[in-house]
Amino acid sequence: MTFPGRPGSHAPQRRVVVSSLGVRGRHGHEVLVDASGRLRVEITEDGVVLPGTGDGPWTRALPHAEPLP
């Protein structure tokens, strides 16, 4: 997943790798978690990231997700 930087800052996007927990979340998609276990999300088939139960670094702009090869 990539988290957009602050608008106008030209900073690189923050990247986070997530892995499956093997369960479905409240939106019906697979729950994914980062290495720390704090960030939990569901990702739709279109790459839309839905907040899960974790305390991730949410911004006003939603993060984007793409599968790794």
C-alpha positions as a Python dict, from the first residue, in 0.01 Angstrom:
ca = {
    (1, 'M'): (0, 0, 0),
    (2, 'T'): (112, 358, -50),
    (3, 'F'): (2, 646, 166),
    (4, 'P'): (-5, 986, -4),
    (5, 'G'): (231, 1246, 138),
    (6, 'R'): (117, 1580, 272),
    (7, 'P'): (-26, 1796, -10),
    (8, 'G'): (237, 2033, -148),
    (9, 'S'): (527, 1869, 36),
    (10, 'H'): (666, 1670, -259),
    (11, 'A'): (772, 1402, -12),
    (12, 'P'): (787, 1041, -128),
    (13, 'Q'): (486, 825, -57),
    (14, 'R'): (501, 598, 247),
    (15, 'R'): (492, 231, 147),
    (16, 'V'): (365, -48, 369),
    (17, 'V'): (365, -421, 292),
    (18, 'V'): (70, -614, 432),
    (19, 'S'): (-2, -987, 465),
    (20, 'S'): (-322, -1185, 497),
    (21, 'L'): (-465, -1280, 836),
    (22, 'G'): (-680, -1548, 673),
    (23, 'V'): (-1011, -1396, 786),
    (24, 'R'): (-1277, -1171, 635),
    (25, 'G'): (-1347, -825, 773),
    (26, 'R'): (-1663, -625, 829),
    (27, 'H'): (-1672, -521, 461),
    (28, 'G'): (-1650, -884, 343),
    (29, 'H'): (-1292, -866, 213),
    (30, 'E'): (-981, -1041, 336),
    (31, 'V'): (-817, -869, 635),
    (32, 'L'): (-454, -770, 580),
    (33, 'V'): (-205, -658, 846),
    (34, 'D'): (139, -492, 843),
    (35, 'A'): (446, -638, 1017),
    (36, 'S'): (379, -443, 1339),
    (37, 'G'): (19, -567, 1360),
    (38, 'R'): (-108, -211, 1415),
    (39, 'L'): (-233, -147, 1061),
    (40, 'R'): (-527, -367, 959),
    (41, 'V'): (-712, -308, 634),
    (42, 'E'): (-936, -466, 376),
    (43, 'I'): (-852, -414, 10),
    (44, 'T'): (-1121, -439, -258),
    (45, 'E'): (-1070, -602, -596),
    (46, 'D'): (-1024, -250, -739),
    (47, 'G'): (-737, -165, -500),
    (48, 'V'): (-947, 54, -271),
    (49, 'V'): (-820, 35, 86),
    (50, 'L'): (-1088, 18, 355),
    (51, 'P'): (-985, 97, 714),
    (52, 'G'): (-991, -201, 945),
    (53, 'T'): (-967, -214, 1322),
    (54, 'G'): (-607, -97, 1354),
    (55, 'D'): (-474, 253, 1422),
    (56, 'G'): (-313, 313, 1083),
    (57, 'P'): (-171, 641, 955),
    (58, 'W'): (-491, 754, 785),
    (59, 'T'): (-488, 1081, 599),
    (60, 'R'): (-762, 1270, 421),
    (61, 'A'): (-657, 1096, 99),
    (62, 'L'): (-710, 722, 94),
    (63, 'P'): (-411, 497, 41),
    (64, 'H'): (-378, 288, -274),
    (65, 'A'): (-295, -81, -296),
    (66, 'E'): (-147, -306, -565),
    (67, 'P'): (-58, -675, -534),
    (68, 'L'): (310, -769, -536),
    (69, 'P'): (424, -1019, -800),
}
